[in-house]
Amino acid sequence: MVAVLLLSLHQRAGQGADFAALAASKASVDGQEGCAAARRIAKANGTRITSCRMDAEVATVTARAEIKTPLGAWGIRQRARAAPSYYFE
């Protein structure tokens, strides 16, 4: 049971980080503040941003997902990076 909870938590943290990094990069391309967009998207996905760095339009974010169980509180962090597609051409 604990393994299933941790796997679910790991996936949620990873998804939150991925979506937040994509949102931050897109916001930066659109002239908006990338880390603010990352925080909004992370919150909507049940995670929170523990770090956010913008290098021009490249976003690097770390998201944390947490769960409280009768066995205690658990948290997992995942990092993701996103950039516009033209960075890879």
Secondary structure, DSSP 8 states (H G I E B T S, - for coil): -HHHHHHHHHHHHHHHHHHHHHHHHHHHHTTS-HHHHHHHHHHHTT-EEEEEEEETTEEEEEEEEEEEETTEEEEEEEEEEE--GGGG-
